[in-house]
């Protein structure tokens, strides 16, 4: 009996040891911890980063169109001027002399027209007189011939007399026809080289020459092409720090001023030709720059050039399309010519259901997320829409507020119990 009791105690002890081992083993196992987040709605954006230059909407270089010497300069950088305002004058006595001479030639040509009209009238009278005389002589020759023909028929005169009369008649007829023809030609040609038509042609040439000479004189007054602010005044060739002043020589085509219209500034963004398909007028844009750190200027795409130009990067073969960004406001620190960075919002969707890209897994061409429901991992099929660098839009499968695993492990099994470790949802504005 004692032996049996000892065996029972041994068996019970072994069973207790096994039970303790099994119990201890279960207590050592814990459910895996997973980082989760709640699915939320937010703004989904994609940005196209580009480089840009700050410019005035309208700017121009104002040159001198004639050579000479500076007479006076009436403006300085920063001055506001009205369109047509006098900016400077150019002294060139030769132009004024030529204009005076051309004007005199034109007045003389006008007088020549009057003289030609008088001469034309006199010559017209002379031609008429010649025709009248020739006609009278012809009529007299006809009368004599007719009279002598009657006498000849009555045998009162010899045949040779009649032949002489006929010859004179034919001669007078030729003279008359010549006079009529000369009068006709004279009427067409203006009765000679000093005709009214020739004088009028010469007057037209003189008028053109006078107008050109007067235009050259007009070019000695440099005027503003439009209302705006003077950006710069040309400097002396030998001293780039000293502006031109009275007496300095200038040549035709030399730039004297730059002028910009108003206080408004725009940004000309250089969009690569491969990206322009995503850009449209009206899209929002943000402008930042190293020259104004921490500042962001909002704007929108105002226009897109219809022409692609060569890249400003000499090493690149790509072409660019200049895209104009209109700024919603122009802060005081912004300057014409600044280099800036431009972010064009090619996509901006409000109230989109967003999840981080790392939460989506692919399986046989389909998209899934791992949802955590009652402490259990569930593999849920979803449909997606647009994506950017950090986020994807969900269109079905998961609802707002559901908790999903932000970065599921590759060996995660459906139905596995998990411990939730909350994590923050990435900013809906991230791109």
C-alpha positions as CSV (number, residue, x, y, z in Angstrom):
1,X,0.0,0.0,0.0
2,X,2.8,2.3,0.8
3,X,4.4,1.7,-2.6
4,X,1.1,2.4,-4.4
5,X,0.7,5.6,-2.4
6,X,4.3,6.7,-3.4
7,X,3.6,6.0,-7.1
8,X,0.4,8.1,-6.9
9,X,2.3,10.9,-5.3
10,X,4.9,10.8,-8.0
11,X,2.3,10.8,-10.8
12,X,0.5,13.7,-9.2
13,X,3.8,15.6,-8.8
14,X,4.7,15.1,-12.5
15,X,1.2,16.2,-13.5
16,X,1.6,19.3,-11.4
17,X,5.0,20.0,-13.0
18,X,3.6,19.7,-16.5
19,X,0.6,21.8,-15.6
20,X,2.9,24.5,-14.2
21,X,5.1,24.3,-17.3
22,X,2.1,24.6,-19.7
23,X,0.6,27.5,-17.6
24,X,4.0,29.2,-17.5
25,X,4.3,28.8,-21.3
26,X,1.0,30.4,-22.0
27,X,1.8,33.3,-19.7
28,X,5.1,34.0,-21.6
29,X,3.3,34.4,-25.0
30,X,1.8,37.9,-25.8
31,X,-0.2,39.2,-28.7
32,X,1.9,41.2,-31.2
33,X,1.8,45.0,-30.9
34,X,0.9,46.9,-34.0
35,X,0.9,50.7,-34.8
36,X,-2.6,51.8,-35.9
37,X,-4.4,54.9,-36.9
38,X,-7.9,56.0,-37.4
39,X,-8.9,56.6,-41.0
40,X,-9.9,60.3,-41.5
41,X,-10.8,62.7,-44.2
42,X,-8.7,65.6,-45.3
43,X,-7.4,67.6,-48.2
44,X,-5.4,65.7,-50.8
45,X,-2.9,67.7,-52.9
46,X,-0.2,67.0,-55.4
47,X,2.4,69.7,-56.0
48,X,4.6,70.4,-59.0
49,X,7.8,72.0,-57.9
50,X,9.3,74.5,-60.4
51,X,11.7,77.4,-60.5
52,X,10.6,80.9,-61.2
53,X,11.6,84.6,-61.6
54,X,9.7,87.5,-60.1
55,X,8.8,90.1,-62.8
56,X,6.5,93.0,-63.5
57,X,3.6,92.1,-65.7
58,X,4.7,94.7,-68.3
59,X,8.2,96.1,-68.6
60,X,10.1,97.8,-71.4
61,X,13.5,99.1,-72.3
62,X,13.3,102.7,-73.7
63,X,16.1,103.4,-76.2
64,X,17.1,106.5,-78.1
65,X,16.3,106.1,-81.8
66,X,18.8,108.8,-82.9
67,X,22.4,109.6,-82.2
68,X,23.6,112.8,-80.5
69,X,24.3,114.1,-77.1
70,X,22.1,114.1,-74.0
71,X,20.3,117.3,-73.6
72,X,18.4,116.8,-70.4
73,X,17.2,113.8,-68.3
74,X,14.1,114.5,-66.3
75,X,13.6,111.3,-64.3
76,X,15.5,109.1,-61.8
77,X,15.0,105.5,-60.7
78,X,11.9,105.0,-58.6
79,X,10.0,107.9,-60.3
80,X,6.4,107.3,-61.3
81,X,5.6,108.7,-64.8
82,X,2.5,108.9,-66.9
83,X,2.3,107.4,-70.4
84,X,3.9,109.9,-72.9
85,X,5.8,111.8,-70.2
86,X,9.1,113.4,-71.4
87,X,12.0,111.4,-70.0
88,X,14.9,113.0,-71.8
89,X,16.0,115.0,-74.8
90,X,18.8,114.5,-77.3
91,X,20.7,117.3,-79.0
92,X,21.5,116.9,-82.7
93,X,21.7,120.1,-84.7
94,X,22.1,118.2,-88.0
95,X,18.7,116.7,-87.6
96,X,17.1,120.1,-87.1
97,X,18.9,121.5,-90.1
98,X,17.8,118.6,-92.3
99,X,14.2,119.0,-91.1
100,X,14.3,122.8,-91.9
101,X,15.8,122.1,-95.3
102,X,13.3,119.4,-96.1
103,X,10.4,121.6,-95.1
104,X,11.7,124.3,-97.4
105,X,12.0,121.9,-100.3
106,X,8.4,120.8,-99.8
107,X,7.2,124.4,-99.8
108,X,9.1,125.0,-103.0
109,X,7.6,121.9,-104.6
110,X,4.1,123.2,-103.8
111,X,5.0,126.5,-105.5
112,X,6.3,124.5,-108.5
113,X,2.9,122.8,-108.8
114,X,1.2,126.2,-109.2
115,X,3.7,127.3,-111.8
116,X,3.1,124.0,-113.7
117,X,-0.6,124.6,-113.7
118,X,-0.1,128.1,-115.2
119,X,2.3,126.7,-117.8
120,X,-0.1,123.9,-118.5
121,X,-2.9,126.3,-119.1
122,X,-0.7,128.4,-121.4
123,X,0.4,125.4,-123.4
124,X,-3.2,124.2,-123.6
125,X,-4.1,127.5,-125.2
126,X,-1.2,127.3,-127.6
127,X,-2.2,123.8,-128.7
128,X,-5.8,124.9,-129.2
129,X,-4.5,127.9,-131.3
130,X,-2.4,125.6,-133.4
131,X,-5.4,123.3,-134.0
132,X,-7.6,126.3,-134.9
133,X,-5.0,127.7,-137.3
134,X,-4.5,124.3,-138.9
135,X,-8.3,123.8,-139.2
136,X,-8.7,127.2,-140.9
137,X,-5.9,126.5,-143.4
138,X,-7.4,123.2,-144.1
139,X,-10.8,124.7,-144.8
140,X,-9.3,127.3,-147.1
141,X,-7.4,124.6,-149.0
142,X,-10.6,122.7,-149.4
143,X,-12.4,125.8,-150.6
144,X,-9.7,126.6,-153.2
145,X,-9.6,123.0,-154.4
146,X,-13.3,122.8,-154.8
147,X,-13.4,126.1,-156.7
148,X,-10.6,125.0,-159.0
149,X,-12.2,121.6,-159.6
150,X,-15.3,123.4,-160.9
151,X,-13.1,125.6,-163.2
152,X,-11.2,122.5,-164.4
153,X,-14.4,120.8,-165.3
154,X,-15.4,123.8,-167.3
155,X,-11.9,123.8,-168.9
156,X,-11.1,127.1,-167.4
157,X,-7.8,126.0,-165.8
158,X,-5.1,123.6,-166.6
159,X,-4.8,120.2,-165.0
160,X,-1.5,121.0,-163.3
161,X,-3.2,123.8,-161.3
162,X,-5.8,121.4,-160.0
163,X,-3.0,118.9,-159.0
164,X,-1.2,121.7,-157.1
165,X,-4.4,122.6,-155.3
166,X,-4.9,119.0,-154.3
167,X,-1.4,118.7,-153.0
168,X,-1.8,121.8,-150.8
169,X,-5.1,120.4,-149.5
170,X,-3.5,117.1,-148.5
171,X,-0.6,119.0,-146.8
172,X,-3.0,121.1,-144.8
173,X,-5.0,118.0,-143.8
174,X,-1.8,116.4,-142.5
175,X,-0.9,119.6,-140.6
176,X,-4.4,119.7,-139.0
177,X,-4.3,116.0,-138.0
178,X,-0.8,116.5,-136.4
179,X,-2.1,119.5,-134.4
180,X,-5.1,117.5,-133.1
181,X,-2.9,114.6,-132.2
182,X,-0.3,116.9,-130.4
183,X,-3.1,118.5,-128.4
184,X,-4.4,115.0,-127.4
185,X,-0.9,113.8,-126.4
186,X,-0.3,117.0,-124.5
187,X,-3.5,116.6,-122.5
188,X,-2.4,113.1,-121.5
189,X,1.3,113.9,-120.7
190,X,0.7,117.3,-119.1
191,X,2.2,119.3,-121.9
192,X,5.9,118.5,-121.3
193,X,8.5,117.7,-118.7
194,X,7.3,120.6,-116.5
195,X,3.8,119.2,-116.3
196,X,1.5,119.4,-113.3
197,X,1.8,115.6,-112.8
198,X,5.5,115.8,-112.7
199,X,5.4,118.7,-110.2
200,X,2.9,116.8,-108.0
201,X,5.1,113.7,-108.0
202,X,8.1,115.8,-106.9
203,X,5.9,117.4,-104.2
204,X,5.0,114.0,-102.9
205,X,8.6,113.0,-102.6
206,X,9.4,116.2,-100.9
207,X,6.6,115.7,-98.4
208,X,7.8,112.2,-97.5
209,X,11.4,113.5,-97.0
210,X,10.1,116.3,-94.9
211,X,8.0,114.0,-92.7
212,X,10.9,111.6,-92.2
213,X,13.1,114.6,-91.2
214,X,10.5,115.8,-88.8
215,X,10.2,112.3,-87.4
216,X,13.9,112.2,-86.7
217,X,13.6,115.5,-84.8
218,X,10.7,114.0,-82.9
219,X,12.9,111.1,-81.8
220,X,15.1,113.6,-79.9
221,X,12.4,113.7,-77.3
222,X,12.4,110.4,-75.3
223,X,8.9,109.7,-73.9
224,X,7.5,107.0,-71.6
225,X,5.7,104.2,-73.6
226,X,3.2,103.7,-70.8
227,X,2.5,104.8,-67.2
228,X,4.9,103.1,-64.8
229,X,7.9,103.3,-62.5
230,X,11.4,104.1,-63.8
231,X,13.5,101.0,-62.9
232,X,16.9,102.2,-64.2
233,X,18.7,105.0,-66.0
234,X,21.6,104.1,-68.3
235,X,25.1,104.7,-67.0
236,X,28.2,106.1,-68.7
237,X,30.3,103.7,-70.7
238,X,33.4,104.4,-68.8
239,X,31.8,104.6,-65.3
240,X,29.0,102.0,-64.6
241,X,28.3,103.7,-61.3
242,X,27.5,107.1,-62.8
243,X,24.3,107.8,-64.7
244,X,24.2,109.6,-68.0
245,X,24.0,113.4,-67.8
246,X,23.8,116.4,-70.1
247,X,26.3,116.4,-72.9
248,X,27.1,112.7,-72.8
249,X,27.1,111.1,-76.3
250,X,24.6,108.4,-77.2
251,X,24.1,106.3,-80.3
252,X,20.9,105.2,-82.1
253,X,19.5,102.1,-80.4
254,X,21.2,102.6,-77.1
255,X,19.0,101.8,-74.1
256,X,18.5,104.8,-71.8
257,X,15.7,103.7,-69.4
258,X,13.9,100.6,-68.2
259,X,10.3,101.1,-67.1
260,X,7.8,98.8,-65.4
261,X,4.1,99.1,-65.2
262,X,2.6,99.6,-61.8
263,X,3.4,98.0,-58.4
264,X,2.0,94.5,-59.3
265,X,4.5,91.6,-59.6
266,X,4.1,88.2,-61.2
267,X,6.2,85.1,-61.3
268,X,7.3,83.4,-64.5
269,X,7.6,79.7,-63.7
270,X,9.7,77.4,-66.0
271,X,7.6,74.3,-66.3
272,X,9.2,71.3,-68.0
273,X,7.5,70.2,-71.2
274,X,6.8,66.7,-69.7
275,X,4.9,68.3,-66.7
276,X,2.8,70.9,-68.5
277,X,0.0,68.4,-69.2
278,X,-0.9,68.5,-65.5
279,X,-0.9,72.4,-65.3
280,X,-4.1,74.4,-66.0
281,X,-5.1,78.0,-65.6
282,X,-6.6,78.8,-62.3
283,X,-4.7,76.2,-60.3
284,X,-3.4,77.3,-56.9
285,X,0.3,78.0,-56.5
286,X,2.6,78.8,-53.5
287,X,5.8,80.9,-53.9
288,X,8.7,80.6,-51.5
289,X,12.3,81.6,-51.7
290,X,15.7,81.5,-50.0
291,X,15.6,85.3,-50.0
292,X,12.5,85.3,-47.7
293,X,12.8,82.2,-45.6
294,X,9.7,81.1,-43.7
295,X,7.4,83.2,-45.9
296,X,4.9,81.8,-48.4
297,X,3.1,83.9,-51.0
298,X,-0.1,82.4,-52.5
299,X,-1.2,82.8,-56.1
300,X,-2.7,81.0,-59.0
301,X,-1.8,80.1,-62.6
302,X,-2.9,83.0,-64.7
303,X,-1.6,82.0,-68.2
304,X,0.4,79.3,-70.0
305,X,2.6,80.1,-72.9
306,X,1.6,78.4,-76.2
307,X,5.3,78.0,-77.1
308,X,8.0,75.7,-75.7
309,X,11.4,77.3,-75.4
310,X,14.9,75.9,-74.8
311,X,15.8,75.2,-71.2
312,X,17.9,77.7,-69.4
313,X,20.1,74.8,-68.3
314,X,22.8,74.5,-71.0
315,X,23.3,70.8,-70.1
316,X,19.6,69.9,-70.6
317,X,18.0,69.1,-73.9
318,X,14.5,69.5,-72.5
319,X,12.3,72.4,-73.3
320,X,10.3,74.6,-71.0
321,X,6.9,76.4,-71.1
322,X,6.8,79.7,-69.3
323,X,3.8,79.8,-67.0
324,X,2.6,83.0,-65.4
325,X,1.7,83.0,-61.7
326,X,-0.5,85.8,-60.5
327,X,0.2,86.7,-56.9
328,X,-2.7,87.3,-54.5
329,X,-0.7,89.9,-52.7
330,X,2.7,91.6,-53.2
331,X,4.6,91.8,-49.9
332,X,7.1,94.7,-49.5
333,X,10.1,92.4,-49.4
334,X,9.5,91.0,-52.9
335,X,11.7,92.5,-55.7
336,X,11.7,92.3,-59.4
337,X,14.3,89.8,-60.6
338,X,14.3,87.5,-57.5
339,X,14.7,83.8,-58.0
340,X,11.9,81.8,-56.3
341,X,10.5,78.3,-55.9
342,X,7.0,77.6,-57.1
343,X,4.7,74.8,-56.0
344,X,1.8,74.4,-58.4
345,X,-1.1,72.5,-56.9
346,X,-2.0,70.2,-59.8
347,X,-4.5,68.3,-57.6
348,X,-6.5,69.7,-54.7
349,X,-9.3,67.5,-53.5
350,X,-11.2,68.4,-50.3
351,X,-12.8,66.0,-47.9
352,X,-11.0,62.9,-49.3
353,X,-10.7,59.6,-47.3
354,X,-7.0,59.3,-46.8
355,X,-4.6,56.5,-45.7
356,X,-0.8,56.4,-45.7
357,X,0.7,54.6,-48.7
358,X,2.4,52.2,-46.3
359,X,-0.9,50.9,-45.0
360,X,-1.9,49.5,-48.4
361,X,-0.7,46.0,-49.4
362,X,-1.0,44.5,-52.8
363,X,-2.1,40.9,-53.3
364,X,-2.6,39.5,-56.8
365,X,-3.2,42.9,-58.3
366,X,-5.7,43.9,-55.6
367,X,-5.4,46.4,-52.8
368,X,-6.0,45.7,-49.1
369,X,-5.6,47.3,-45.7
370,X,-5.4,45.5,-42.4
371,X,-8.3,46.7,-40.1
372,X,-8.2,46.0,-36.4
373,X,-11.7,45.0,-35.1
374,X,-12.2,43.8,-31.6
375,X,-8.4,43.2,-31.2
376,X,-8.3,41.0,-34.3
377,X,-6.5,41.8,-37.6
378,X,-8.8,41.7,-40.6
379,X,-7.6,41.9,-44.2
380,X,-10.0,44.2,-46.0
381,X,-10.1,44.8,-49.7
382,X,-10.3,48.4,-50.7
383,X,-10.5,50.5,-53.9
384,X,-8.2,53.4,-54.4
385,X,-8.1,56.6,-56.4
386,X,-5.3,59.1,-56.7
387,X,-2.0,58.8,-54.8
388,X,0.9,61.1,-54.1
389,X,4.3,60.6,-52.3
390,X,2.7,59.8,-48.9
391,X,-1.0,59.2,-49.2
392,X,-3.7,57.4,-51.2
393,X,-7.4,58.2,-51.5
394,X,-9.7,55.3,-50.6
395,X,-13.1,55.2,-52.4
396,X,-14.5,52.0,-50.8
397,X,-13.9,49.2,-48.3
398,X,-13.1,51.3,-45.2
399,X,-15.1,54.0,-43.5
400,X,-14.1,57.1,-41.6
401,X,-13.0,56.4,-38.0
402,X,-12.0,52.8,-38.6
403,X,-8.7,51.8,-37.1
404,X,-6.1,50.3,-39.5
405,X,-2.5,49.1,-39.2
406,X,-0.3,51.8,-40.5
407,X,2.6,49.5,-41.5
408,X,1.5,45.8,-41.5
409,X,4.1,43.1,-41.2
410,X,4.5,40.7,-44.1
411,X,3.8,37.6,-42.0
412,X,0.6,39.0,-40.4
413,X,-2.2,36.5,-40.5
414,X,-5.9,37.2,-40.9
415,X,-7.7,36.6,-37.6
416,X,-4.6,37.1,-35.5
417,X,-5.0,38.8,-32.2
418,X,-3.0,42.0,-31.9
419,X,-2.3,44.7,-29.3
420,X,-3.2,48.2,-30.6
421,X,-0.4,50.8,-30.4
422,X,-2.0,54.0,-31.6
423,X,-0.1,56.3,-34.0
424,X,-0.9,59.7,-35.4
425,X,-2.5,60.0,-38.9
426,X,-0.1,61.8,-41.3
427,X,-1.1,65.4,-42.1
428,X,-3.8,65.4,-44.8
429,X,-1.8,68.2,-46.5
430,X,1.3,66.1,-47.0
431,X,2.3,65.4,-50.6
